[in-house]
């Protein structure tokens, strides 16, 4: 289950912390702490509340394997600095 990775990513993406998520959803802070530390959820209804908060299905929140994994994997590197990307046309030398 990838819940802890996806939840960490969502917290950064939505710019909220566990306390704010707990207050907004009613899921206890300790429960969210346990999930972030890698423990498996005990209550499917609590997972559903969190999934609804982020407008995701339970499958997406717990098991999504697409672009989120790549973003989560490289999140530290992305946040390591500010970069500027410049697009310019280059002449074809052929």
Backbone as a chain_set.jsonl record, in Angstrom:
{"seq": "XXXXXXXXXXXXXXXXXXXXXXXXXXXXXXXXXXXXXXXXXXXXXXXXXXXXXXXXXXXXXXXXXXXXXXXXXXXXXXXXXXXXXXXXXXXXXX", "coords": {"N": [[0.847, -1.179, 0.0], [0.549, 2.207, -0.779], [-0.217, 4.358, 0.706], [0.999, 6.045, 2.689], [3.019, 7.383, 1.263], [1.591, 8.696, -0.77], [-0.134, 10.246, 0.773], [1.693, 11.943, 2.069], [2.643, 13.343, -0.158], [0.256, 14.626, -0.986], [-0.254, 16.296, 1.19], [1.848, 18.13, 0.968], [1.292, 19.097, -1.602], [-1.244, 20.281, -1.291], [-0.592, 22.115, 0.568], [-0.978, 21.835, 3.386], [-1.005, 20.788, 6.853], [-0.813, 17.915, 9.087], [-2.421, 18.433, 11.322], [-4.242, 20.351, 10.388], [-5.511, 18.844, 8.406], [-6.66, 16.884, 10.002], [-8.476, 18.415, 11.557], [-10.16, 19.318, 9.501], [-11.288, 16.985, 8.506], [-12.048, 15.357, 10.611], [-10.782, 13.048, 11.271], [-8.748, 11.516, 13.632], [-5.7, 13.072, 14.737], [-3.593, 11.44, 15.634], [-4.141, 9.061, 14.321], [-3.678, 9.806, 11.663], [-0.953, 10.415, 11.903], [0.008, 7.835, 12.394], [-0.555, 6.602, 9.934], [1.107, 8.068, 8.217], [3.538, 7.254, 9.181], [3.662, 4.753, 8.175], [1.983, 2.722, 9.054], [-0.702, 0.442, 8.533], [-4.032, 1.368, 7.676], [-6.775, 1.038, 9.947], [-9.43, 1.516, 9.751], [-11.671, 1.604, 7.218], [-13.594, 3.479, 6.702], [-12.487, 5.852, 7.658], [-10.369, 6.17, 5.89], [-11.833, 6.585, 3.584], [-13.004, 9.064, 4.172], [-10.751, 10.737, 4.109], [-9.945, 10.321, 1.452], [-12.178, 11.41, 0.13], [-11.915, 14.072, 0.933], [-9.686, 14.89, -0.541], [-10.718, 14.586, -3.034], [-10.47, 12.065, -4.271], [-10.58, 8.563, -5.18], [-10.73, 5.687, -3.015], [-9.015, 3.724, -3.978], [-7.246, 5.269, -5.564], [-6.064, 6.853, -3.565], [-4.8, 4.96, -1.945], [-3.425, 3.141, -3.616], [-2.494, 4.227, -6.01], [-0.496, 4.256, -8.873], [0.553, 5.783, -10.879], [1.615, 8.846, -12.225], [1.877, 10.156, -9.776], [3.559, 8.597, -8.103], [6.042, 9.01, -9.285], [6.324, 11.759, -8.909], [6.257, 11.831, -6.095], [8.524, 10.342, -5.497], [10.575, 11.998, -6.4], [10.161, 14.341, -5.051], [11.689, 15.594, -2.983], [14.002, 16.335, -4.389], [12.91, 18.068, -6.24], [12.008, 20.107, -4.598], [14.385, 21.045, -3.675], [15.559, 23.312, -4.682], [15.168, 26.381, -6.556], [14.378, 26.59, -9.891], [14.898, 27.776, -13.198], [13.378, 27.442, -16.247], [14.08, 27.724, -19.578], [12.751, 28.069, -22.697], [13.724, 27.848, -25.979], [14.038, 28.348, -29.454], [16.12, 26.507, -31.541], [18.43, 26.562, -34.225], [18.196, 24.306, -36.911], [20.75, 22.204, -37.637], [21.175, 20.429, -39.647]], "CA": [[0.0, 0.0, 0.0], [1.327, 3.426, -0.94], [-0.957, 5.429, 1.372], [1.845, 7.015, 3.381], [3.712, 8.208, 0.27], [0.616, 9.549, -1.438], [-0.612, 11.215, 1.746], [2.756, 12.947, 2.22], [2.62, 14.172, -1.365], [-0.945, 15.453, -0.977], [-0.089, 17.338, 2.205], [2.71, 19.154, 0.364], [0.598, 19.656, -2.76], [-2.341, 21.124, -0.81], [0.011, 23.041, 1.53], [-1.608, 21.701, 4.697], [-0.307, 19.856, 7.736], [-1.687, 16.863, 9.617], [-3.408, 19.023, 12.23], [-5.28, 20.97, 9.562], [-6.258, 17.75, 7.783], [-7.443, 16.272, 11.07], [-9.604, 19.308, 11.872], [-11.062, 19.408, 8.35], [-11.937, 15.708, 8.206], [-12.502, 14.671, 11.812], [-9.941, 11.871, 11.513], [-7.804, 11.905, 14.684], [-4.318, 13.387, 14.346], [-2.753, 10.265, 15.904], [-4.402, 8.113, 13.233], [-2.947, 10.301, 10.498], [0.472, 10.196, 12.204], [0.279, 6.403, 12.204], [-0.557, 6.326, 8.491], [2.311, 8.688, 7.643], [4.695, 6.454, 9.591], [3.642, 3.496, 7.435], [1.026, 1.73, 9.563], [-1.883, 0.21, 7.708], [-5.258, 1.887, 8.286], [-7.685, 0.052, 10.555], [-10.808, 1.881, 9.443], [-11.9, 1.973, 5.826], [-14.408, 4.694, 6.673], [-11.582, 6.995, 7.812], [-9.657, 6.305, 4.614], [-12.819, 7.157, 2.658], [-13.139, 10.491, 4.494], [-9.553, 11.405, 3.597], [-10.029, 10.269, -0.017], [-13.187, 12.397, -0.271], [-11.347, 15.407, 1.148], [-8.78, 15.181, -1.655], [-11.462, 14.272, -4.267], [-9.892, 10.848, -4.84], [-11.182, 7.308, -4.749], [-9.882, 4.966, -2.064], [-7.967, 3.089, -4.781], [-6.245, 6.269, -5.922], [-5.358, 7.277, -2.364], [-3.998, 3.875, -1.361], [-2.682, 2.283, -4.535], [-2.21, 4.853, -7.295], [0.851, 3.921, -9.322], [0.93, 6.544, -12.069], [2.53, 9.984, -12.118], [2.094, 10.546, -8.381], [4.741, 7.911, -7.581], [7.22, 9.696, -9.797], [6.409, 13.036, -8.212], [6.597, 11.563, -4.705], [9.897, 9.861, -5.455], [11.502, 13.092, -6.664], [9.678, 15.552, -4.395], [12.789, 16.261, -2.293], [14.875, 16.946, -5.372], [12.191, 19.188, -6.839], [11.949, 21.179, -3.615], [15.731, 21.377, -3.229], [15.945, 24.633, -5.151], [14.309, 27.013, -7.541], [15.004, 26.485, -11.19], [14.257, 28.481, -14.287], [13.44, 26.699, -17.503], [13.959, 28.635, -20.703], [12.526, 27.384, -23.961], [14.099, 28.669, -27.121], [14.159, 27.626, -30.708], [17.495, 26.418, -32.034], [18.476, 26.309, -35.659], [18.47, 22.95, -37.324], [22.079, 22.215, -38.277], [21.244, 19.406, -40.698]], "C": [[0.89, 1.239, 0.0], [0.7, 4.61, -0.21], [-0.032, 6.47, 1.981], [2.58, 7.923, 2.395], [2.748, 9.192, -0.386], [0.097, 10.611, -0.491], [0.429, 12.31, 1.981], [2.758, 13.899, 1.029], [1.435, 15.131, -1.342], [-0.845, 16.578, 0.044], [0.775, 18.481, 1.663], [1.96, 19.863, -0.758], [-0.511, 20.619, -2.335], [-1.87, 22.152, 0.224], [-0.749, 23.045, 2.86], [-0.774, 20.752, 5.544], [-1.315, 18.859, 8.305], [-2.757, 17.419, 10.548], [-4.565, 19.648, 11.457], [-6.145, 19.905, 8.901], [-7.162, 17.071, 8.803], [-8.669, 17.113, 11.41], [-10.628, 19.325, 10.742], [-11.865, 18.123, 8.131], [-12.526, 15.001, 9.426], [-11.759, 13.376, 12.1], [-8.887, 12.271, 12.54], [-6.376, 12.095, 14.172], [-3.417, 12.169, 14.529], [-2.924, 9.215, 14.807], [-3.633, 8.522, 11.983], [-1.442, 10.147, 10.684], [0.864, 8.744, 11.96], [0.349, 6.053, 10.719], [0.706, 6.862, 7.838], [3.552, 7.877, 7.997], [4.682, 5.058, 8.964], [2.696, 2.436, 7.96], [-0.171, 1.637, 8.627], [-3.119, 0.772, 8.417], [-6.119, 0.759, 8.839], [-9.125, 0.293, 10.147], [-10.929, 2.349, 7.999], [-12.719, 3.255, 5.738], [-13.538, 5.946, 6.842], [-10.783, 7.229, 6.534], [-10.577, 6.959, 3.588], [-12.985, 8.658, 2.902], [-11.956, 11.275, 3.939], [-9.572, 11.432, 2.064], [-11.033, 11.3, -0.53], [-12.657, 13.816, -0.126], [-10.463, 15.825, -0.029], [-9.422, 14.897, -3.016], [-10.832, 13.105, -5.016], [-10.747, 9.657, -4.452], [-10.233, 6.657, -3.739], [-8.732, 4.289, -2.808], [-6.857, 4.074, -5.146], [-5.409, 6.669, -4.717], [-4.395, 6.201, -1.867], [-3.061, 3.184, -2.341], [-2.228, 2.953, -5.822], [-0.743, 4.691, -7.665], [1.344, 4.825, -10.448], [1.877, 7.69, -11.738], [2.799, 10.395, -10.683], [3.336, 9.88, -7.808], [6.016, 8.6, -8.033], [7.403, 11.025, -9.084], [6.827, 12.828, -6.762], [8.069, 11.179, -4.592], [10.896, 11.008, -5.597], [11.113, 14.398, -5.97], [10.805, 16.302, -3.692], [13.714, 16.962, -3.274], [14.213, 18.165, -6.01], [12.189, 20.373, -5.885], [13.325, 21.628, -3.144], [16.162, 22.764, -3.672], [14.946, 25.168, -6.15], [15.057, 27.016, -8.865], [14.216, 27.292, -12.206], [14.452, 27.663, -15.545], [13.173, 27.68, -18.628], [13.802, 27.8, -21.963], [12.91, 28.334, -25.082], [14.255, 27.77, -28.331], [15.624, 27.647, -31.123], [17.437, 26.104, -33.52], [18.815, 24.855, -35.92], [19.782, 22.963, -38.104], [22.212, 21.188, -39.374], [21.05, 19.966, -42.057]], "O": [[1.886, 1.288, 0.722], [1.056, 5.756, -0.485], [-0.258, 7.668, 1.806], [2.747, 9.113, 2.663], [3.057, 10.374, -0.536], [-0.096, 11.758, -0.894], [0.075, 13.485, 2.08], [2.863, 15.114, 1.195], [1.587, 16.315, -1.644], [-1.302, 17.692, -0.211], [0.469, 19.655, 1.874], [1.992, 21.09, -0.851], [-0.694, 21.663, -2.96], [-2.663, 22.965, 0.699], [-1.112, 24.096, 3.386], [0.056, 20.006, 5.026], [-2.514, 18.949, 8.038], [-3.884, 16.923, 10.559], [-5.727, 19.491, 11.831], [-7.367, 20.041, 8.84], [-8.302, 16.723, 8.494], [-9.774, 16.584, 11.535], [-11.832, 19.344, 10.997], [-12.988, 18.167, 7.63], [-13.401, 14.145, 9.29], [-12.072, 12.681, 13.067], [-8.195, 13.27, 12.344], [-5.914, 11.371, 13.29], [-2.571, 11.891, 13.68], [-1.96, 8.558, 14.414], [-3.013, 7.687, 11.325], [-0.732, 9.79, 9.744], [1.918, 8.461, 11.391], [1.219, 5.289, 10.3], [1.309, 6.19, 7.001], [4.503, 7.813, 7.218], [5.595, 4.268, 9.199], [2.604, 1.354, 7.381], [-0.589, 2.621, 8.016], [-3.232, 0.659, 9.638], [-6.18, -0.332, 8.272], [-9.949, -0.62, 10.192], [-10.355, 3.367, 7.613], [-12.554, 4.033, 4.798], [-13.818, 6.981, 6.238], [-10.551, 8.374, 6.148], [-10.134, 7.801, 2.808], [-13.095, 9.435, 1.953], [-12.132, 12.35, 3.365], [-9.252, 12.452, 1.455], [-10.767, 11.988, -1.515], [-12.922, 14.668, -0.974], [-10.493, 16.979, -0.456], [-8.745, 14.961, -4.041], [-10.678, 13.146, -6.237], [-11.541, 9.728, -3.514], [-9.069, 7.043, -3.633], [-7.6, 4.28, -2.324], [-5.674, 3.751, -5.047], [-4.19, 6.81, -4.821], [-3.292, 6.513, -1.418], [-2.008, 2.689, -1.939], [-1.62, 2.289, -6.663], [0.144, 4.96, -6.855], [2.464, 4.641, -10.926], [2.858, 7.486, -11.022], [3.866, 10.939, -10.399], [4.099, 10.528, -7.092], [6.958, 8.754, -7.256], [8.518, 11.376, -8.698], [7.664, 13.571, -6.25], [8.77, 11.641, -3.692], [11.956, 10.982, -4.971], [11.678, 15.449, -6.272], [10.876, 17.527, -3.79], [14.162, 18.077, -3.008], [14.873, 19.167, -6.287], [12.351, 21.517, -6.312], [13.421, 22.512, -2.293], [17.07, 23.337, -3.069], [13.998, 24.484, -6.535], [16.224, 27.399, -8.936], [13.004, 27.463, -12.075], [15.565, 27.245, -15.863], [12.161, 28.381, -18.629], [14.625, 26.931, -22.253], [12.468, 29.482, -25.12], [14.567, 26.584, -28.218], [16.283, 28.684, -31.059], [16.504, 25.459, -33.999], [19.63, 24.258, -35.217], [19.904, 23.657, -39.114], [23.276, 21.083, -39.984], [21.082, 19.225, -43.04]]}, "num_chains": 1, "name": "protein.A"}
